[in-house]
Amino acid sequence: MRASDKVRSPCVSVCALDENDVCIGCHRTGDEILRWTQMTNDERRDVLRKVAKREEKVAL
């Protein structure tokens, strides 16, 4: 797999976990951040769907 085919990290370099263990910058959990490099593209896409839902809740 080429590097350009990998699902990219949503990291925005604002790294701090809130009281729910969710990063205030990228909205991933601490566990999702730690495991990101070992995840398959399908797993990463699943995390990105969860991130989108978390972002919606913050925007409300």
C-alpha positions in Angstrom: 0.0 0.0 0.0 1.3 3.4 -0.9 1.5 6.1 1.8 -1.0 8.2 -0.3 -3.6 5.4 0.1 -3.6 5.5 3.9 -6.4 7.2 5.7 -4.9 10.3 7.2 -5.0 11.2 10.9 -7.4 13.9 11.9 -4.8 15.4 14.3 -4.7 19.2 14.3 -1.9 19.5 16.8 -4.1 20.7 19.6 -3.5 17.7 21.9 -5.3 17.7 25.2 -7.7 15.1 26.6 -10.9 16.3 28.2 -12.6 14.6 31.3 -14.1 12.0 29.0 -10.6 11.0 27.5 -11.4 12.6 24.2 -8.9 15.0 22.5 -10.2 18.5 22.3 -8.4 18.9 18.9 -9.2 15.8 16.9 -12.0 14.3 18.9 -10.4 10.9 19.1 -10.2 9.0 22.4 -6.8 8.4 24.0 -7.0 4.7 22.9 -7.9 5.6 19.3 -4.9 8.0 19.2 -2.5 5.3 20.6 -3.8 2.6 18.2 -4.0 4.8 15.1 -0.7 3.6 13.5 -1.7 0.0 13.9 -5.2 0.3 12.5 -6.3 -0.8 9.1 -7.9 1.8 6.8 -11.3 0.3 7.6 -10.7 0.8 11.3 -9.5 4.3 10.7 -12.6 5.1 8.7 -14.8 3.8 11.5 -12.9 6.1 14.0 -13.5 9.0 11.6 -17.2 8.3 11.6 -17.2 8.4 15.4 -15.1 11.6 15.4 -17.7 13.2 13.1 -20.5 12.3 15.6 -18.4 13.7 18.5 -17.8 16.9 16.6 -21.6 17.3 16.0 -22.2 17.1 19.8 -19.6 19.8 20.5 -21.1 22.1 17.9 -24.5 22.0 19.5 
